[in-house]
Amino acid sequence: MFGTALKSIQDDSVTIITGDDDKTLSSLDQVVPAVGMKSREDLKSKLKEKAIPHAVVGDALQALRIMEATEEGARAAREQ
């Protein structure tokens, strides 16, 4: 979702900010953030410390085309 910021992630929902509004999206199984332009090693270690299941995919591993990165993300989501 372009022009959207992720505010928080709960057990089965996320809260996002679009413009001046907060919106909660619920009944979610998984959240796949696709943000930024470079690898975030600090996020990986924080998720590991908190024992939050995660997978590092796409350009965080190696430069890929969008179709390859999307497929890799989808595969990782199915395996979680």
mmCIF file of the N, C-alpha and C atoms, coordinates in Angstrom:
data_MODEL
# 
_entry.id   MODEL 
# 
loop_
_atom_site.group_PDB 
_atom_site.id 
_atom_site.type_symbol 
_atom_site.label_atom_id 
_atom_site.label_alt_id 
_atom_site.label_comp_id 
_atom_site.label_asym_id 
_atom_site.label_entity_id 
_atom_site.label_seq_id 
_atom_site.pdbx_PDB_ins_code 
_atom_site.Cartn_x 
_atom_site.Cartn_y 
_atom_site.Cartn_z 
_atom_site.occupancy 
_atom_site.B_iso_or_equiv 
_atom_site.pdbx_formal_charge 
_atom_site.auth_seq_id 
_atom_site.auth_comp_id 
_atom_site.auth_asym_id 
_atom_site.auth_atom_id 
_atom_site.pdbx_PDB_model_num 
ATOM 1   N N  . MET A 1 1  ? 0.851  -1.170  0.000  1.00 0.00 ? 1  MET A N  1 
ATOM 2   C CA . MET A 1 1  ? 0.000  0.000   0.000  1.00 0.00 ? 1  MET A CA 1 
ATOM 3   C C  . MET A 1 1  ? 0.896  1.232   0.000  1.00 0.00 ? 1  MET A C  1 
ATOM 4   N N  . PHE A 1 2  ? 0.917  1.966   -1.072 1.00 0.00 ? 2  PHE A N  1 
ATOM 5   C CA . PHE A 1 2  ? 1.742  3.152   -1.171 1.00 0.00 ? 2  PHE A CA 1 
ATOM 6   C C  . PHE A 1 2  ? 1.170  4.267   -0.305 1.00 0.00 ? 2  PHE A C  1 
ATOM 7   N N  . GLY A 1 3  ? 2.032  5.102   0.242  1.00 0.00 ? 3  GLY A N  1 
ATOM 8   C CA . GLY A 1 3  ? 1.591  6.225   1.058  1.00 0.00 ? 3  GLY A CA 1 
ATOM 9   C C  . GLY A 1 3  ? 1.035  5.800   2.405  1.00 0.00 ? 3  GLY A C  1 
ATOM 10  N N  . THR A 1 4  ? 1.454  4.631   2.862  1.00 0.00 ? 4  THR A N  1 
ATOM 11  C CA . THR A 1 4  ? 0.948  4.066   4.108  1.00 0.00 ? 4  THR A CA 1 
ATOM 12  C C  . THR A 1 4  ? 2.112  3.783   5.044  1.00 0.00 ? 4  THR A C  1 
ATOM 13  N N  . ALA A 1 5  ? 1.903  4.060   6.327  1.00 0.00 ? 5  ALA A N  1 
ATOM 14  C CA . ALA A 1 5  ? 2.918  3.751   7.336  1.00 0.00 ? 5  ALA A CA 1 
ATOM 15  C C  . ALA A 1 5  ? 2.359  2.707   8.289  1.00 0.00 ? 5  ALA A C  1 
ATOM 16  N N  . LEU A 1 6  ? 3.193  1.778   8.686  1.00 0.00 ? 6  LEU A N  1 
ATOM 17  C CA . LEU A 1 6  ? 2.805  0.757   9.646  1.00 0.00 ? 6  LEU A CA 1 
ATOM 18  C C  . LEU A 1 6  ? 3.003  1.308   11.051 1.00 0.00 ? 6  LEU A C  1 
ATOM 19  N N  . LYS A 1 7  ? 1.931  1.361   11.821 1.00 0.00 ? 7  LYS A N  1 
ATOM 20  C CA . LYS A 1 7  ? 1.997  1.909   13.182 1.00 0.00 ? 7  LYS A CA 1 
ATOM 21  C C  . LYS A 1 7  ? 2.272  0.823   14.205 1.00 0.00 ? 7  LYS A C  1 
ATOM 22  N N  . SER A 1 8  ? 1.557  -0.307  14.092 1.00 0.00 ? 8  SER A N  1 
ATOM 23  C CA . SER A 1 8  ? 1.764  -1.389  15.062 1.00 0.00 ? 8  SER A CA 1 
ATOM 24  C C  . SER A 1 8  ? 1.271  -2.713  14.495 1.00 0.00 ? 8  SER A C  1 
ATOM 25  N N  . ILE A 1 9  ? 1.837  -3.799  15.049 1.00 0.00 ? 9  ILE A N  1 
ATOM 26  C CA . ILE A 1 9  ? 1.423  -5.153  14.694 1.00 0.00 ? 9  ILE A CA 1 
ATOM 27  C C  . ILE A 1 9  ? 0.957  -5.842  15.968 1.00 0.00 ? 9  ILE A C  1 
ATOM 28  N N  . GLN A 1 10 ? -0.278 -6.355  15.957 1.00 0.00 ? 10 GLN A N  1 
ATOM 29  C CA . GLN A 1 10 ? -0.822 -7.120  17.078 1.00 0.00 ? 10 GLN A CA 1 
ATOM 30  C C  . GLN A 1 10 ? -0.898 -8.594  16.669 1.00 0.00 ? 10 GLN A C  1 
ATOM 31  N N  . ASP A 1 11 ? -1.464 -9.426  17.537 1.00 0.00 ? 11 ASP A N  1 
ATOM 32  C CA . ASP A 1 11 ? -1.525 -10.862 17.257 1.00 0.00 ? 11 ASP A CA 1 
ATOM 33  C C  . ASP A 1 11 ? -2.247 -11.196 15.955 1.00 0.00 ? 11 ASP A C  1 
ATOM 34  N N  . ASP A 1 12 ? -3.398 -10.556 15.685 1.00 0.00 ? 12 ASP A N  1 
ATOM 35  C CA . ASP A 1 12 ? -4.155 -10.880 14.474 1.00 0.00 ? 12 ASP A CA 1 
ATOM 36  C C  . ASP A 1 12 ? -4.587 -9.647  13.696 1.00 0.00 ? 12 ASP A C  1 
ATOM 37  N N  . SER A 1 13 ? -3.891 -8.529  13.908 1.00 0.00 ? 13 SER A N  1 
ATOM 38  C CA . SER A 1 13 ? -4.236 -7.308  13.194 1.00 0.00 ? 13 SER A CA 1 
ATOM 39  C C  . SER A 1 13 ? -3.033 -6.372  13.105 1.00 0.00 ? 13 SER A C  1 
ATOM 40  N N  . VAL A 1 14 ? -3.154 -5.374  12.251 1.00 0.00 ? 14 VAL A N  1 
ATOM 41  C CA . VAL A 1 14 ? -2.150 -4.321  12.152 1.00 0.00 ? 14 VAL A CA 1 
ATOM 42  C C  . VAL A 1 14 ? -2.869 -2.980  12.142 1.00 0.00 ? 14 VAL A C  1 
ATOM 43  N N  . THR A 1 15 ? -2.189 -1.959  12.621 1.00 0.00 ? 15 THR A N  1 
ATOM 44  C CA . THR A 1 15 ? -2.702 -0.600  12.538 1.00 0.00 ? 15 THR A CA 1 
ATOM 45  C C  . THR A 1 15 ? -1.796 0.168   11.586 1.00 0.00 ? 15 THR A C  1 
ATOM 46  N N  . ILE A 1 16 ? -2.425 0.798   10.608 1.00 0.00 ? 16 ILE A N  1 
ATOM 47  C CA . ILE A 1 16 ? -1.678 1.556   9.616  1.00 0.00 ? 16 ILE A CA 1 
ATOM 48  C C  . ILE A 1 16 ? -2.121 3.018   9.656  1.00 0.00 ? 16 ILE A C  1 
ATOM 49  N N  . ILE A 1 17 ? -1.276 3.881   9.118  1.00 0.00 ? 17 ILE A N  1 
ATOM 50  C CA . ILE A 1 17 ? -1.600 5.301   9.011  1.00 0.00 ? 17 ILE A CA 1 
ATOM 51  C C  . ILE A 1 17 ? -1.643 5.637   7.529  1.00 0.00 ? 17 ILE A C  1 
ATOM 52  N N  . THR A 1 18 ? -2.775 6.148   7.082  1.00 0.00 ? 18 THR A N  1 
ATOM 53  C CA . THR A 1 18 ? -2.916 6.624   5.712  1.00 0.00 ? 18 THR A CA 1 
ATOM 54  C C  . THR A 1 18 ? -3.385 8.065   5.793  1.00 0.00 ? 18 THR A C  1 
ATOM 55  N N  . GLY A 1 19 ? -2.558 8.983   5.337  1.00 0.00 ? 19 GLY A N  1 
ATOM 56  C CA . GLY A 1 19 ? -2.895 10.398  5.465  1.00 0.00 ? 19 GLY A CA 1 
ATOM 57  C C  . GLY A 1 19 ? -2.950 10.764  6.942  1.00 0.00 ? 19 GLY A C  1 
ATOM 58  N N  . ASP A 1 20 ? -4.091 11.259  7.383  1.00 0.00 ? 20 ASP A N  1 
ATOM 59  C CA . ASP A 1 20 ? -4.275 11.644  8.786  1.00 0.00 ? 20 ASP A CA 1 
ATOM 60  C C  . ASP A 1 20 ? -5.042 10.592  9.579  1.00 0.00 ? 20 ASP A C  1 
ATOM 61  N N  . ASP A 1 21 ? -5.375 9.474   8.959  1.00 0.00 ? 21 ASP A N  1 
ATOM 62  C CA . ASP A 1 21 ? -6.226 8.462   9.597  1.00 0.00 ? 21 ASP A CA 1 
ATOM 63  C C  . ASP A 1 21 ? -5.452 7.224   10.016 1.00 0.00 ? 21 ASP A C  1 
ATOM 64  N N  . ASP A 1 22 ? -5.795 6.687   11.194 1.00 0.00 ? 22 ASP A N  1 
ATOM 65  C CA . ASP A 1 22 ? -5.330 5.374   11.631 1.00 0.00 ? 22 ASP A CA 1 
ATOM 66  C C  . ASP A 1 22 ? -6.403 4.371   11.236 1.00 0.00 ? 22 ASP A C  1 
ATOM 67  N N  . LYS A 1 23 ? -5.987 3.250   10.663 1.00 0.00 ? 23 LYS A N  1 
ATOM 68  C CA . LYS A 1 23 ? -6.926 2.189   10.296 1.00 0.00 ? 23 LYS A CA 1 
ATOM 69  C C  . LYS A 1 23 ? -6.386 0.878   10.838 1.00 0.00 ? 23 LYS A C  1 
ATOM 70  N N  . THR A 1 24 ? -7.273 0.038   11.370 1.00 0.00 ? 24 THR A N  1 
ATOM 71  C CA . THR A 1 24 ? -6.884 -1.277  11.848 1.00 0.00 ? 24 THR A CA 1 
ATOM 72  C C  . THR A 1 24 ? -7.400 -2.320  10.871 1.00 0.00 ? 24 THR A C  1 
ATOM 73  N N  . LEU A 1 25 ? -6.496 -3.154  10.395 1.00 0.00 ? 25 LEU A N  1 
ATOM 74  C CA . LEU A 1 25 ? -6.848 -4.270  9.516  1.00 0.00 ? 25 LEU A CA 1 
ATOM 75  C C  . LEU A 1 25 ? -6.772 -5.530  10.371 1.00 0.00 ? 25 LEU A C  1 
ATOM 76  N N  . SER A 1 26 ? -7.875 -6.284  10.414 1.00 0.00 ? 26 SER A N  1 
ATOM 77  C CA . SER A 1 26 ? -7.915 -7.430  11.327 1.00 0.00 ? 26 SER A CA 1 
ATOM 78  C C  . SER A 1 26 ? -8.099 -8.744  10.588 1.00 0.00 ? 26 SER A C  1 
ATOM 79  N N  . SER A 1 27 ? -8.090 -9.825  11.358 1.00 0.00 ? 27 SER A N  1 
ATOM 80  C CA . SER A 1 27 ? -8.208 -11.193 10.848 1.00 0.00 ? 27 SER A CA 1 
ATOM 81  C C  . SER A 1 27 ? -7.071 -11.520 9.898  1.00 0.00 ? 27 SER A C  1 
ATOM 82  N N  . LEU A 1 28 ? -5.860 -11.166 10.288 1.00 0.00 ? 28 LEU A N  1 
ATOM 83  C CA . LEU A 1 28 ? -4.683 -11.431 9.468  1.00 0.00 ? 28 LEU A CA 1 
ATOM 84  C C  . LEU A 1 28 ? -3.929 -12.635 9.995  1.00 0.00 ? 28 LEU A C  1 
ATOM 85  N N  . ASP A 1 29 ? -3.414 -13.436 9.101  1.00 0.00 ? 29 ASP A N  1 
ATOM 86  C CA . ASP A 1 29 ? -2.563 -14.558 9.481  1.00 0.00 ? 29 ASP A CA 1 
ATOM 87  C C  . ASP A 1 29 ? -1.101 -14.148 9.491  1.00 0.00 ? 29 ASP A C  1 
ATOM 88  N N  . GLN A 1 30 ? -0.719 -13.306 8.516  1.00 0.00 ? 30 GLN A N  1 
ATOM 89  C CA . GLN A 1 30 ? 0.682  -12.924 8.380  1.00 0.00 ? 30 GLN A CA 1 
ATOM 90  C C  . GLN A 1 30 ? 0.781  -11.497 7.867  1.00 0.00 ? 30 GLN A C  1 
ATOM 91  N N  . VAL A 1 31 ? 1.890  -10.865 8.189  1.00 0.00 ? 31 VAL A N  1 
ATOM 92  C CA . VAL A 1 31 ? 2.185  -9.530  7.701  1.00 0.00 ? 31 VAL A CA 1 
ATOM 93  C C  . VAL A 1 31 ? 3.538  -9.603  6.997  1.00 0.00 ? 31 VAL A C  1 
ATOM 94  N N  . VAL A 1 32 ? 3.587  -9.120  5.768  1.00 0.00 ? 32 VAL A N  1 
ATOM 95  C CA . VAL A 1 32 ? 4.833  -9.122  5.005  1.00 0.00 ? 32 VAL A CA 1 
ATOM 96  C C  . VAL A 1 32 ? 5.165  -7.673  4.664  1.00 0.00 ? 32 VAL A C  1 
ATOM 97  N N  . PRO A 1 33 ? 5.980  -7.022  5.488  1.00 0.00 ? 33 PRO A N  1 
ATOM 98  C CA . PRO A 1 33 ? 6.341  -5.644  5.163  1.00 0.00 ? 33 PRO A CA 1 
ATOM 99  C C  . PRO A 1 33 ? 7.333  -5.609  4.005  1.00 0.00 ? 33 PRO A C  1 
ATOM 100 N N  . ALA A 1 34 ? 7.083  -4.727  3.064  1.00 0.00 ? 34 ALA A N  1 
ATOM 101 C CA . ALA A 1 34 ? 7.982  -4.537  1.925  1.00 0.00 ? 34 ALA A CA 1 
ATOM 102 C C  . ALA A 1 34 ? 8.349  -3.060  1.895  1.00 0.00 ? 34 ALA A C  1 
ATOM 103 N N  . VAL A 1 35 ? 9.346  -2.701  2.669  1.00 0.00 ? 35 VAL A N  1 
ATOM 104 C CA . VAL A 1 35 ? 9.682  -1.290  2.842  1.00 0.00 ? 35 VAL A CA 1 
ATOM 105 C C  . VAL A 1 35 ? 11.183 -1.082  2.775  1.00 0.00 ? 35 VAL A C  1 
ATOM 106 N N  . GLY A 1 36 ? 11.573 0.147   2.566  1.00 0.00 ? 36 GLY A N  1 
ATOM 107 C CA . GLY A 1 36 ? 12.984 0.494   2.633  1.00 0.00 ? 36 GLY A CA 1 
ATOM 108 C C  . GLY A 1 36 ? 13.744 0.130   1.385  1.00 0.00 ? 36 GLY A C  1 
ATOM 109 N N  . MET A 1 37 ? 15.004 0.518   1.393  1.00 0.00 ? 37 MET A N  1 
ATOM 110 C CA . MET A 1 37 ? 15.833 0.298   0.228  1.00 0.00 ? 37 MET A CA 1 
ATOM 111 C C  . MET A 1 37 ? 17.122 -0.446  0.555  1.00 0.00 ? 37 MET A C  1 
ATOM 112 N N  . LYS A 1 38 ? 17.341 -0.800  1.818  1.00 0.00 ? 38 LYS A N  1 
ATOM 113 C CA . LYS A 1 38 ? 18.542 -1.549  2.167  1.00 0.00 ? 38 LYS A CA 1 
ATOM 114 C C  . LYS A 1 38 ? 18.249 -2.493  3.326  1.00 0.00 ? 38 LYS A C  1 
ATOM 115 N N  . SER A 1 39 ? 19.099 -3.462  3.471  1.00 0.00 ? 39 SER A N  1 
ATOM 116 C CA . SER A 1 39 ? 18.932 -4.492  4.491  1.00 0.00 ? 39 SER A CA 1 
ATOM 117 C C  . SER A 1 39 ? 18.952 -3.890  5.891  1.00 0.00 ? 39 SER A C  1 
ATOM 118 N N  . ARG A 1 40 ? 18.115 -4.453  6.788  1.00 0.00 ? 40 ARG A N  1 
ATOM 119 C CA . ARG A 1 40 ? 18.047 -4.001  8.169  1.00 0.00 ? 40 ARG A CA 1 
ATOM 120 C C  . ARG A 1 40 ? 18.446 -5.140  9.093  1.00 0.00 ? 40 ARG A C  1 
ATOM 121 N N  . GLU A 1 41 ? 19.705 -5.308  9.333  1.00 0.00 ? 41 GLU A N  1 
ATOM 122 C CA . GLU A 1 41 ? 20.191 -6.376  10.205 1.00 0.00 ? 41 GLU A CA 1 
ATOM 123 C C  . GLU A 1 41 ? 19.714 -6.196  11.643 1.00 0.00 ? 41 GLU A C  1 
ATOM 124 N N  . ASP A 1 42 ? 19.525 -4.946  12.091 1.00 0.00 ? 42 ASP A N  1 
ATOM 125 C CA . ASP A 1 42 ? 19.070 -4.704  13.458 1.00 0.00 ? 42 ASP A CA 1 
ATOM 126 C C  . ASP A 1 42 ? 17.671 -5.266  13.683 1.00 0.00 ? 42 ASP A C  1 
ATOM 127 N N  . LEU A 1 43 ? 16.802 -5.191  12.679 1.00 0.00 ? 43 LEU A N  1 
ATOM 128 C CA . LEU A 1 43 ? 15.460 -5.734  12.800 1.00 0.00 ? 43 LEU A CA 1 
ATOM 129 C C  . LEU A 1 43 ? 15.507 -7.253  12.927 1.00 0.00 ? 43 LEU A C  1 
ATOM 130 N N  . LYS A 1 44 ? 16.343 -7.900  12.143 1.00 0.00 ? 44 LYS A N  1 
ATOM 131 C CA . LYS A 1 44 ? 16.484 -9.355  12.199 1.00 0.00 ? 44 LYS A CA 1 
ATOM 132 C C  . LYS A 1 44 ? 16.877 -9.813  13.599 1.00 0.00 ? 44 LYS A C  1 
ATOM 133 N N  . SER A 1 45 ? 17.853 -9.151  14.220 1.00 0.00 ? 45 SER A N  1 
ATOM 134 C CA . SER A 1 45 ? 18.300 -9.554  15.553 1.00 0.00 ? 45 SER A CA 1 
ATOM 135 C C  . SER A 1 45 ? 17.226 -9.297  16.608 1.00 0.00 ? 45 SER A C  1 
ATOM 136 N N  . LYS A 1 46 ? 16.457 -8.217  16.463 1.00 0.00 ? 46 LYS A N  1 
ATOM 137 C CA . LYS A 1 46 ? 15.373 -7.937  17.418 1.00 0.00 ? 46 LYS A CA 1 
ATOM 138 C C  . LYS A 1 46 ? 14.282 -8.991  17.327 1.00 0.00 ? 46 LYS A C  1 
ATOM 139 N N  . LEU A 1 47 ? 13.932 -9.394  16.110 1.00 0.00 ? 47 LEU A N  1 
ATOM 140 C CA . LEU A 1 47 ? 12.919 -10.443 15.942 1.00 0.00 ? 47 LEU A CA 1 
ATOM 141 C C  . LEU A 1 47 ? 13.403 -11.757 16.539 1.00 0.00 ? 47 LEU A C  1 
ATOM 142 N N  . LYS A 1 48 ? 14.676 -12.072 16.325 1.00 0.00 ? 48 LYS A N  1 
ATOM 143 C CA . LYS A 1 48 ? 15.245 -13.308 16.863 1.00 0.00 ? 48 LYS A CA 1 
ATOM 144 C C  . LYS A 1 48 ? 15.250 -13.285 18.392 1.00 0.00 ? 48 LYS A C  1 
ATOM 145 N N  . GLU A 1 49 ? 15.639 -12.152 18.998 1.00 0.00 ? 49 GLU A N  1 
ATOM 146 C CA . GLU A 1 49 ? 15.646 -12.004 20.460 1.00 0.00 ? 49 GLU A CA 1 
ATOM 147 C C  . GLU A 1 49 ? 14.276 -12.255 21.066 1.00 0.00 ? 49 GLU A C  1 
ATOM 148 N N  . LYS A 1 50 ? 13.224 -11.814 20.364 1.00 0.00 ? 50 LYS A N  1 
ATOM 149 C CA . LYS A 1 50 ? 11.856 -11.951 20.864 1.00 0.00 ? 50 LYS A CA 1 
ATOM 150 C C  . LYS A 1 50 ? 11.195 -13.252 20.418 1.00 0.00 ? 50 LYS A C  1 
ATOM 151 N N  . ALA A 1 51 ? 11.966 -14.103 19.760 1.00 0.00 ? 51 ALA A N  1 
ATOM 152 C CA . ALA A 1 51 ? 11.472 -15.398 19.264 1.00 0.00 ? 51 ALA A CA 1 
ATOM 153 C C  . ALA A 1 51 ? 10.264 -15.222 18.352 1.00 0.00 ? 51 ALA A C  1 
ATOM 154 N N  . ILE A 1 52 ? 10.295 -14.177 17.520 1.00 0.00 ? 52 ILE A N  1 
ATOM 155 C CA . ILE A 1 52 ? 9.231  -13.933 16.549 1.00 0.00 ? 52 ILE A CA 1 
ATOM 156 C C  . ILE A 1 52 ? 9.631  -14.609 15.240 1.00 0.00 ? 52 ILE A C  1 
ATOM 157 N N  . PRO A 1 53 ? 8.803  -15.542 14.759 1.00 0.00 ? 53 PRO A N  1 
ATOM 158 C CA . PRO A 1 53 ? 9.131  -16.223 13.507 1.00 0.00 ? 53 PRO A CA 1 
ATOM 159 C C  . PRO A 1 53 ? 9.272  -15.210 12.374 1.00 0.00 ? 53 PRO A C  1 
ATOM 160 N N  . HIS A 1 54 ? 10.312 -15.366 11.566 1.00 0.00 ? 54 HIS A N  1 
ATOM 161 C CA . HIS A 1 54 ? 10.550 -14.447 10.461 1.00 0.00 ? 54 HIS A CA 1 
ATOM 162 C C  . HIS A 1 54 ? 11.430 -15.119 9.419  1.00 0.00 ? 54 HIS A C  1 
ATOM 163 N N  . ALA A 1 55 ? 11.459 -14.516 8.265  1.00 0.00 ? 55 ALA A N  1 
ATOM 164 C CA . ALA A 1 55 ? 12.328 -14.987 7.193  1.00 0.00 ? 55 ALA A CA 1 
ATOM 165 C C  . ALA A 1 55 ? 12.923 -13.770 6.510  1.00 0.00 ? 55 ALA A C  1 
ATOM 166 N N  . VAL A 1 56 ? 14.181 -13.844 6.174  1.00 0.00 ? 56 VAL A N  1 
ATOM 167 C CA . VAL A 1 56 ? 14.845 -12.786 5.423  1.00 0.00 ? 56 VAL A CA 1 
ATOM 168 C C  . VAL A 1 56 ? 14.794 -13.195 3.953  1.00 0.00 ? 56 VAL A C  1 
ATOM 169 N N  . VAL A 1 57 ? 14.188 -12.352 3.116  1.00 0.00 ? 57 VAL A N  1 
ATOM 170 C CA . VAL A 1 57 ? 13.989 -12.685 1.706  1.00 0.00 ? 57 VAL A CA 1 
ATOM 171 C C  . VAL A 1 57 ? 14.304 -11.483 0.829  1.00 0.00 ? 57 VAL A C  1 
ATOM 172 N N  . GLY A 1 58 ? 14.240 -11.704 -0.462 1.00 0.00 ? 58 GLY A N  1 
ATOM 173 C CA . GLY A 1 58 ? 14.378 -10.619 -1.427 1.00 0.00 ? 58 GLY A CA 1 
ATOM 174 C C  . GLY A 1 58 ? 15.746 -9.977  -1.405 1.00 0.00 ? 58 GLY A C  1 
ATOM 175 N N  . ASP A 1 59 ? 15.761 -8.672  -1.572 1.00 0.00 ? 59 ASP A N  1 
ATOM 176 C CA . ASP A 1 59 ? 17.019 -7.936  -1.650 1.00 0.00 ? 59 ASP A CA 1 
ATOM 177 C C  . ASP A 1 59 ? 17.801 -7.951  -0.344 1.00 0.00 ? 59 ASP A C  1 
ATOM 178 N N  . ALA A 1 60 ? 17.193 -8.359  0.755  1.00 0.00 ? 60 ALA A N  1 
ATOM 179 C CA . ALA A 1 60 ? 17.937 -8.482  2.008  1.00 0.00 ? 60 ALA A CA 1 
ATOM 180 C C  . ALA A 1 60 ? 18.963 -9.608  1.906  1.00 0.00 ? 60 ALA A C  1 
ATOM 181 N N  . LEU A 1 61 ? 18.707 -10.559 1.012  1.00 0.00 ? 61 LEU A N  1 
ATOM 182 C CA . LEU A 1 61 ? 19.658 -11.653 0.787  1.00 0.00 ? 61 LEU A CA 1 
ATOM 183 C C  . LEU A 1 61 ? 20.540 -11.384 -0.422 1.00 0.00 ? 61 LEU A C  1 
ATOM 184 N N  . GLN A 1 62 ? 19.910 -11.014 -1.525 1.00 0.00 ? 62 GLN A N  1 
ATOM 185 C CA . GLN A 1 62 ? 20.630 -10.720 -2.766 1.00 0.00 ? 62 GLN A CA 1 
ATOM 186 C C  . GLN A 1 62 ? 19.708 -9.907  -3.666 1.00 0.00 ? 62 GLN A C  1 
ATOM 187 N N  . ALA A 1 63 ? 20.301 -9.141  -4.551 1.00 0.00 ? 63 ALA A N  1 
ATOM 188 C CA . ALA A 1 63 ? 19.507 -8.326  -5.463 1.00 0.00 ? 63 ALA A CA 1 
ATOM 189 C C  . ALA A 1 63 ? 18.695 -9.234  -6.392 1.00 0.00 ? 63 ALA A C  1 
ATOM 190 N N  . LEU A 1 64 ? 17.381 -8.987  -6.436 1.00 0.00 ? 64 LEU A N  1 
ATOM 191 C CA . LEU A 1 64 ? 16.474 -9.783  -7.255 1.00 0.00 ? 64 LEU A CA 1 
ATOM 192 C C  . LEU A 1 64 ? 15.555 -8.870  -8.053 1.00 0.00 ? 64 LEU A C  1 
ATOM 193 N N  . ARG A 1 65 ? 14.916 -9.430  -9.052 1.00 0.00 ? 65 ARG A N  1 
ATOM 194 C CA . ARG A 1 65 ? 13.857 -8.706  -9.748 1.00 0.00 ? 65 ARG A CA 1 
ATOM 195 C C  . ARG A 1 65 ? 12.584 -8.832  -8.920 1.00 0.00 ? 65 ARG A C  1 
ATOM 196 N N  . ILE A 1 66 ? 11.636 -7.945  -9.144 1.00 0.00 ? 66 ILE A N  1 
ATOM 197 C CA . ILE A 1 66 ? 10.420 -7.884  -8.327 1.00 0.00 ? 66 ILE A CA 1 
ATOM 198 C C  . ILE A 1 66 ? 9.659  -9.212  -8.324 1.00 0.00 ? 66 ILE A C  1 
ATOM 199 N N  . MET A 1 67 ? 9.573  -9.892  -9.452 1.00 0.00 ? 67 MET A N  1 
ATOM 200 C CA . MET A 1 67 ? 8.831  -11.158 -9.510 1.00 0.00 ? 67 MET A CA 1 
ATOM 201 C C  . MET A 1 67 ? 9.520  -12.230 -8.662 1.00 0.00 ? 67 MET A C  1 
ATOM 202 N N  . GLU A 1 68 ? 10.853 -12.284 -8.717 1.00 0.00 ? 68 GLU A N  1 
ATOM 203 C CA . GLU A 1 68 ? 11.590 -13.259 -7.914 1.00 0.00 ? 68 GLU A CA 1 
ATOM 204 C C  . GLU A 1 68 ? 11.448 -12.953 -6.432 1.00 0.00 ? 68 GLU A C  1 
ATOM 205 N N  . ALA A 1 69 ? 11.571 -11.681 -6.077 1.00 0.00 ? 69 ALA A N  1 
ATOM 206 C CA . ALA A 1 69 ? 11.472 -11.289 -4.676 1.00 0.00 ? 69 ALA A CA 1 
ATOM 207 C C  . ALA A 1 69 ? 10.070 -11.552 -4.129 1.00 0.00 ? 69 ALA A C  1 
ATOM 208 N N  . THR A 1 70 ? 9.038  -11.288 -4.948 1.00 0.00 ? 70 THR A N  1 
ATOM 209 C CA . THR A 1 70 ? 7.656  -11.529 -4.521 1.00 0.00 ? 70 THR A CA 1 
ATOM 210 C C  . THR A 1 70 ? 7.418  -13.017 -4.300 1.00 0.00 ? 70 THR A C  1 
ATOM 211 N N  . GLU A 1 71 ? 7.891  -13.840 -5.214 1.00 0.00 ? 71 GLU A N  1 
ATOM 212 C CA . GLU A 1 71 ? 7.740  -15.290 -5.064 1.00 0.00 ? 71 GLU A CA 1 
ATOM 213 C C  . GLU A 1 71 ? 8.478  -15.788 -3.829 1.00 0.00 ? 71 GLU A C  1 
ATOM 214 N N  . GLU A 1 72 ? 9.669  -15.258 -3.589 1.00 0.00 ? 72 GLU A N  1 
ATOM 215 C CA . GLU A 1 72 ? 10.440 -15.659 -2.412 1.00 0.00 ? 72 GLU A CA 1 
ATOM 216 C C  . GLU A 1 72 ? 9.701  -15.276 -1.129 1.00 0.00 ? 72 GLU A C  1 
ATOM 217 N N  . GLY A 1 73 ? 9.102  -14.102 -1.109 1.00 0.00 ? 73 GLY A N  1 
ATOM 218 C CA . GLY A 1 73 ? 8.323  -13.668 0.049  1.00 0.00 ? 73 GLY A CA 1 
ATOM 219 C C  . GLY A 1 73 ? 7.091  -14.531 0.263  1.00 0.00 ? 73 GLY A C  1 
ATOM 220 N N  . ALA A 1 74 ? 6.391  -14.858 -0.816 1.00 0.00 ? 74 ALA A N  1 
ATOM 221 C CA . ALA A 1 74 ? 5.209  -15.715 -0.722 1.00 0.00 ? 74 ALA A CA 1 
ATOM 222 C C  . ALA A 1 74 ? 5.591  -17.108 -0.222 1.00 0.00 ? 74 ALA A C  1 
ATOM 223 N N  . ARG A 1 75 ? 6.693  -17.644 -0.721 1.00 0.00 ? 75 ARG A N  1 
ATOM 224 C CA . ARG A 1 75 ? 7.159  -18.962 -0.287 1.00 0.00 ? 75 ARG A CA 1 
ATOM 225 C C  . ARG A 1 75 ? 7.488  -18.956 1.207  1.00 0.00 ? 75 ARG A C  1 
ATOM 226 N N  . ALA A 1 76 ? 8.164  -17.906 1.647  1.00 0.00 ? 76 ALA A N  1 
ATOM 227 C CA . ALA A 1 76 ? 8.518  -17.803 3.065  1.00 0.00 ? 76 ALA A CA 1 
ATOM 228 C C  . ALA A 1 76 ? 7.261  -17.700 3.932  1.00 0.00 ? 76 ALA A C  1 
ATOM 229 N N  . ALA A 1 77 ? 6.256  -16.982 3.459  1.00 0.00 ? 77 ALA A N  1 
ATOM 230 C CA . ALA A 1 77 ? 4.996  -16.853 4.218  1.00 0.00 ? 77 ALA A CA 1 
ATOM 231 C C  . ALA A 1 77 ? 4.284  -18.199 4.347  1.00 0.00 ? 77 ALA A C  1 
ATOM 232 N N  . ARG A 1 78 ? 4.295  -18.983 3.273  1.00 0.00 ? 78 ARG A N  1 
ATOM 233 C CA . ARG A 1 78 ? 3.653  -20.309 3.327  1.00 0.00 ? 78 ARG A CA 1 
ATOM 234 C C  . ARG A 1 78 ? 4.372  -21.246 4.280  1.00 0.00 ? 78 ARG A C  1 
ATOM 235 N N  . GLU A 1 79 ? 5.690  -21.094 4.395  1.00 0.00 ? 79 GLU A N  1 
ATOM 236 C CA . GLU A 1 79 ? 6.487  -22.008 5.223  1.00 0.00 ? 79 GLU A CA 1 
ATOM 237 C C  . GLU A 1 79 ? 6.462  -21.657 6.701  1.00 0.00 ? 79 GLU A C  1 
ATOM 238 N N  . GLN A 1 80 ? 5.967  -20.479 7.060  1.00 0.00 ? 80 GLN A N  1 
ATOM 239 C CA . GLN A 1 80 ? 5.953  -20.064 8.469  1.00 0.00 ? 80 GLN A CA 1 
ATOM 240 C C  . GLN A 1 80 ? 4.866  -20.769 9.238  1.00 0.00 ? 80 GLN A C  1 
# 
